[in-house]
Amino acid sequence: MTTESTGPGDSLQILGDHYRSLVGGGLVGWDATRPFLKCLGIGGQGMVYLSERQGVDGFTIPVALKVFSPDRFTDRGEYAIEMARLARVASRVARIQQDHLVDVQNVVSDQGIHVLEMEWVDGYDLRRLMTPDAYGHIREQVTERRWQSINQVVMTEGPQQPRLRPGTAASVIRECLAALAAMHRHGIVHNDIKPSNVMLKRSGNVKIIDIGAAFELENRPPVQPCTPIYASPEVLEGKPGTPASDLASIGYMLIEMLSGEQPFSQMKYAEMLNAKRAVFDWLPGMLPVDEFAMTEPLLRLLRGLVNPDPLERFPSAEEAELDSGGVAEFQRELVQAGVTSEYEAEIRHWIDEVEAEFELHAPSDEATGDFLPPTRVFNPKAELDD
């Protein structure tokens, strides 16, 4: 009696047979799990975690997971409808592939709870970088010459928080506008532009993140979450968001970056709405005195972003970036004034210096809590009754 043995060639033949079966079947599948490695953020829509996608032979790649809470909904059906709408938006955003827009990778459901999987952006959001602690700790480790350079080019002290120099602020805003232009061309409104949704990568580039409040223009949600202090006056009035309302949010963020204070943070609804309607009355006084030479170009840019009438804003994000009175023209004026710099390199160095000796606080930490207004559903009538 003889026993047939399976040699190396036979094993390779089995593997080859499986390969041909696999590619011929038109389908491949495997089990997937996503460990929660670190909480990256907590907001009105849920929680964001650092996770990783795991492959074979030690392959891993970091990803970000946004887990959507059902707590703000009246019943499970309402949650399911909203999550289905979000999945459609996420699918469209995933096809845009714009360098300054977060890459959306998947939407999955775990027993009815929806999870949005996105690229993990290696850097820090603008809100954390603009805290007084982040600014102060840089001073402790850099040379006097570098400190002077940071204050002349990148950021300097402000009334409530550090303020960005106009060139750096313009560089950040320009890349945000490029991302928004791509979204708007695909019929999608971001609807929640704010500093905590703007990531500065270690490369010096900018990425807009978090599409949890985004919606399709042809399929508007019955309610639209927003962050009131960055929302346009028409959104605060209960009107649907539009590409023009995203531009207003960009403008309010730019005001904060330039002035070192959030002008609406302590206001109740009626006061906030009135302030946004009367923005041209107080805006000139928000711009720093030492930027006087740049005041008129900055005002021209800001007027095109935060005009109370959405029809009087820039016609599109692309025109806000590239047309007359836009960010590109402002940057050209900086060049002519001799105050331009290699801003991406400066931002890259700035992030390295912040991180070198300083653990940036998580959003739930006391040090940044006052600076992180949540995304929430906004009801104008209820706000007036409050």
N, C-alpha and C positions, 0 to 999 in steps of 0.2 A: 504494500500500500504506500502510495506517495502522497505528499502534501505539497500543494502548489504554494509558493511563496510570492509575496508582493514586493517587488524591487522598486528602486527609485524611479525607473522608467514608467512602471505601472502607476505610481502615485502621481507622476506628472501628467500621465494620460487622463487620470480621473480629474485632475485640476483643469486640464484643457477642455474636457467634456463639459465641466461646470461653466467654464467661461463661455463656450459656444451656446450653452443653454441660456445663460444669463443675458447675453447680448441679443440672442434671438427672441427672447421673451418680451423685450421692450420695457422691462420694469426691474428696478432694484429697490430693495428695502432693508432697513435695519432699525434696531431699537435706539431711541434717543432719550437721554435725560439731560437736565440742565441743573447743576448744583447752584445754590445761592451762596456765593462767596463773600459778598459784601453789599450792604445797602448803600446805594448811590444817592437816593433821594426819596422823599415822602411828600406827596402833594394831594390835592383835592380829588384826583382821579385814581390814585392808587400808589404803588411803591415801585421803585426801579432798583434792580439788583445787577451787580456785576456777576456774570456767570461765564461758562466756557462750553464750547462745542468740542466734544471729544471724539477722536478717531482711533485708529489702530496704531500700534507700535509707538505709543507715547505722543501722538499728535494731539495738540489742543490749540484752540484759538479763542481769545476772549470775546464775549458778546455781552450786550446789555439787554435785560428783560424788563419790560414794564408790565406789571400785573395789575389789571383793572379791577378796582373794588366795586361791588354791587351796592354799597351802602347808600348812595345818593339816589337810588332808583326806588320807585314805588312797588314794583313787583319783578319777578324773575323774567317775565315776558318783555317788559320794557328794557331790562338790561340786555336781553338776547337781541332785541331789535337794534339797539345802539351799537352792540358789538359787531353785528353783521354789517352795519353801515361803516364802522371803523375798518373792518377787514377789507371792504371794497376800496376805501380811501388808501389804505396801506398798500394794497396791490398796485394801485396806480402810481403811488409815490415810489415804489420799488423799481418801477420801470424808467424813472426819470434819469437817474445816474448823473447827478450834477455834483461837481467836486465840493461844493460848499453846503450840500444837503446830506443829512444822515442817510446811510444806506439801510433800507428796511429789508429784512431777510425772511421773516415768516410771521404768521399769526397762528397760534395754536390754542386749543381749549383743554383744560384739565377739569373734568367734571363740571363743565359749564362756565368756569372762570377763564376769561380770555387773557392771553399773554402775547405781547408784541415783542418779537425778537429783532434787535437792531445791532448794527456795528457798535463795538465799544470804541469810543473816541479817546485817544491817548492825549489827555490834556486836562484843562479845568474850565469850568463855566465862568463867564464874565462876572457874574454876581460874586462868586467867591474871590476872584482876583481883585475886585474893587472894595474889599473890606479893609478897614483901618489896620487890622492885625496883619494882613498879607503885606500891606504897604510898609508897615513899621518894621517887620522882620527882615525885609530886604536891607534896610539901613544898617542892620547889625552885622552884615557879612560882606558888604561890598566896599571897595575903596572910595575915597572921597571923590576922585575923578569920575568913577562910574556912577556914583550917587548923583552928581551934578548932571551927568548925561541922561540918566533916567528921568530926572525932574524936568529937563529941557525938552526931551523927545517923547517919552512914554507916558508918564503920569506924574502928578505932583499932589500936594495936599489940597483938600477941599473942605467945605464947611461941615459936611456930615461924613463923607467918605472920600477916598482919593478921586481926583478927576483926571480924565485922560486928556493928553494934549491933542489939539485938533487934528494933526496929521495921523496919529495912531487911531483916534476915534473914526476918522474918515476911512481909513484902511479897513477897519472892522466892519463899518456900515456898508462899504462898497461890496464886500464879499457876501454879507447878508442879503443885499439887494439882488445879487446874482442868483442866489438860491431861491429867493422869492419869485424872481422873474420866471425861473424854470417851473415852479409850482403853478404860478398863475397861467402860464401858457398851456398847462395841462388841465386848467379849470379847477384848481384846488386852492382854497384859502387856508393859510396856516392857522390864523385866529388866536394865537397865543405867543406872539413875539414879546420877549422880555429877556433881561440879562441872564437869567438862569437857564434859558433855552438857547443860549449862544455859547458854543464851546470854542475855546482857543487851543489849538493843537500844539504839541511840542514843535512841530514844523514851522509854526508861525501863522498857519492858515486858520480860517474860521469855518465852523460848521454849525448850521442851524439844526437843532435836534427836537425831539418830542412832537410827534404829529397827533397826539392823543385828542386834541381839540380841533383838528383840521376837518374840512368838509368839502364836498364837491359842490360847485355852484349850481349844477342841475339837480342836486339831491340834498337840499339843505335840511339839517336836523330840526325837529320841532323846538328844541332848546339848544343853545350853543354856549358851552362853557367858555369862560374867558378869565383873565386877570384884570379886574376893574381899573387899577391905576395905570395900566398900559393899554386899555381899550379905547377906541375912538369914541367921540361923543355920540355918533349915530348908533353904535352898538350899546352904549349906556342908555340910550333912549329906547332900546328894545328892537331896533331895526336889524335886519340881517347883516352879517359881516360880508365884506367884499374885498377884492384886492386893494382898494383904496383904504380900507380900515387897517390892513396890514401895514400900509405905508405910515399911517398915523402912529401905530405902535412903534415902528422903527424910529420915528421922529421923537417920541417921548423918551425912548431909550437913549437916543443921541443927546437930548437935553440933559439927561441924568449923567451921561458919560462926561460931557463937557463942563457941567456945573459942579459936580461932586455932591449933588443932593437930588432926592426924588421929590419933585414938587407936589405930588398928590398923595403922598404916603399917609398923612394924618387927617385927610379930609373925609367927611361923610359924603354920601351920594350926591346930594343937591349941590354942595359946595364944589365937589370935583367936576361935576358936569358944567357948572357955570365957569369954572376956571379954564376948562378945555375950550369952551365956546369963546372965551375972552383971551385966548392964548397970546394974541399979538400985543395986548396991553402990557403984559408983564414979562414977555420973553426977552426983550433986550436987556433987562436988568439981571437975568440969570447968567448971561455970558460973562466970564471972568474979565476983569479990567485989564489984566496983562495980555489978553488976546485982542486988544482993541483994534489992531491993524487988520484982524481977520473978522471983525464983527459983521460987516456988511455982507461978505460972501457967505458967512455962516447963517445969517438971518435969511438970506435969499434961499439957501438950501432948506432950512427948517420951515420956512413958509410953504414951500412946496410939499412938505411932508405932513405938517400938522394943521393945515388950514381947516377951520371948523366945517367948512363946506367941502365934502368929499369930491365934488366936481371941480374944485379949484386946486386940488392937489396935483402932483405929477400924474399924467395920464396912465402911467404904468411903472412898475419897479425898474424895468429896463431903462426907461427914460429918466427916472430918478437917479440912476447910476450914470448914464452916458450923455444925456442931453444938456442943453443950456440951463445953467443954474443947478445942475446935479453934482454928485460927488466927484466925478472925474474932473469936471471943470474946477471945482474947489481945490482938488489936488494939484491941478496945473497952476493955480494961483499960488499955492504954497511953493512950488518949484520956482516961480518967478520972484517970490519974496525971499528965496534963499533959505527956507526953513524946512525943506524936505529931508527925508532920511530913508534908509532901507528898512521899512516898517516891519516886514515879515521877520527879518533877522533880529530887529529890536524886540519884537514880541517873543520870539524863540528864546532869546537870552533872558528876558523878563521872567518867563515861566520857569526856566532853569533856576534862576536866582530865588524865586519865591519858594520853590520846592526844596532847595538845598538843605535848609535847616528848619523848615517849618511844615508841620503836618496840617494841611488845609482842613478846616473843620467840615464835618458833614452838615447837610442842610438842617438837620434837627438840632444841631448844637446851639447853645445859647449865644455864641459869638456871632452867628449869622442869622439867627431866627428872625430878628426884626427886619431883615432885608429880603425875606422870602415870602411875599404874599402868594397865597395859593390860587390855583386855577379853580374856578367854581362856576356853577350855573348862576346867572345874574337875572334877577327879576326887578325891573325898574319900579313897578308899583309897590312891591314889598319894601324896597329900599326907601321910598318916599314915606311910607307909613312907619318906618323904623324911627 
